[in-house]
Amino acid sequence: MRLTRCQAALAAAITLNLLVLFYFSWLQHQPRNSRARSPRRASTTGPRVTVLVREFEAFDNAVPELVDSFLQQDPAQPVVVVADTLPYPPLALPRVPNVRLVLLQPALDRPAAASRPETYVATEFVALMPDGARTESPGQLERMVEALRAGGTRLVAAPIATANPARCLALNVSLREWTAHYAPAPAMPRCDALDGDAVVLLRTRDFFNLSAPLARPLGSSLFLQTALRGWSVQLLALPFSAARQPPLATAHARWKAEREGRTRRAALLHALGIRLVSWAGGRLEWFGCGKESTRCFGTVVGDTPSYLYEGRWTPPCCLRALRETARYVVGVLEAAGVRYWLEGGSLLGAARHGDIIPWDYDVDLGIYLEDVGNCEQLRGAEAGSVVDERGFVWEKAVEGDFFRVQYSETNHLHVDLWPFYPRNGVMTKDTWLDHRQDVEFPEHFLQPLVPLPFAGFVAQAPNNYRRFLELKFGPGVIENPEYPNPALLSLTGG
């Protein structure tokens, strides 16, 4: 049987369609990595680094010059400029596809991804470029990439030739103690943090996996997070040039930038849970727990403050305020002739290490009830709340028949004063709370009282305070620390 010309054409078309269908079916069954090989090889010929500009002031900057300097070296260089809101005055950025301005503030007319800078970073590495930098040397970023790949660090940095070039620092961050401690770096050029102007390069996945990668000030934020993770940075001898027209050239612009920088840094440290910064020169900077601010935690439930559930101890600013309040109250009591002694957990802290227990939230003192009339502040507290000349608040506690001295009217960190009286040689009181240490005890522990270092001063304590504490808490309590309510939360995690 002979095929007609029409039948032959139809057969050829059917055969061709079958071949195309077979090819696409074969392609779909190939492993993903084999299908991706070709684009990956092609991408290595382009830039491997995205320049990310985050640290600049909208009102006065040299960002356009920074961007232009990189585009002159490589017109295809990806650049992402990140701002919280639309900068004003507007940034004069080149209108090219590889330069993007990303706004972190969401907008009703934009998709969620538009406010996420990682959406626009497709390279393996990202270079964090501060305002005031520029490049005049081809291949600087590539040399940083090679140094990162050759070294044993997660970050590399290059100084900027400004009046404040980068220097290495050691940095220890303790979330449990809410502290950041800076010191001179013991071994350069690898260190935990940098102080000064620098370009920092790291892998894109490392950067965007940080808790708050774009928080400002960017340098402070970055190194607090990387030091906590144990990542080091290598400072390279590969300086970048400073801008020909540096930003913040006027005194007013510098004043405004410094003011806003302090506000940002305070907000950053508060958000990251840092309440005390110890700088390399020994200066201490405190955040939180002033007379005008509320304390760093809310109402305590079940003797277990909220911060313990976060794996943290008492914020250091709170401990400082408690020490100040305790010293002041003891001074007032001693001047008035009121017999007092360290009680409960405060005595336990003094016996262990001469200070407040690191996770305690108040200070407890016992006093003789018959001495209350000797103290003007306590007499006033009997009738109502009294704010003394130092701003401390003396009042009767709402929970029972005892006194409370608060750090201020706003900040309710406090010292509790428990009035005891002797009955048949035993010290007792009228208000008992559901605390295991809240028990009667022989008066001979108070005859005589003995001095004991506590919270930076010397306070009075029961004699034979070890037996006194074991009567209240149980044997071995000094050597075996525990949270106040182990049934809710245990120090050992059991």
Buried (B, 14 or more C-beta within 10 A) or exposed (E): EEEEEEEEEEEEEEEEEEEEEEEEEEEEEEEEEEEEEEEEEEEEEEBBBBBBBBBBBBBBBBBBBBBBBBBEBBEEBBBBBBBEEEBEEEBEBEEEEBBBBBBEEEEEEEEEEBBBBBBBBEBBBBBBBBBBBBBEEEEBBBBBBEBBEEBEBBBBBBBBEBEEBBBBBBBBBBBEBBBBBBBEBEEEBBBBBBBBBBBBBBBBEBBBEBEEBBBBBBBBBBBBBBBBEEBBBBBBEBBBBBBEEBBBEEEEBBEBBEEBBEEBBEEBBEEBBBBBBBBBEEEEBBBBBBBEBBBBBEEBEEBBBBBBEEEBBBBBBBBBBBBBBBBBBBEBBEEBEBBBBBBBBBBBBBBBEEBBBBBBBBBBBBBBBEBBEBBEBBBBBEEEEBBBEEBBBBBBBEEEEBBBBBBBEBBBBBBBBBBBEBEEEEBBBEEEEEBEBBEBBBBEBBEEBBEBEBBEEEBBBBBEBEEBBBBBBEEEBBEEBEBBBEEEBEEEEE
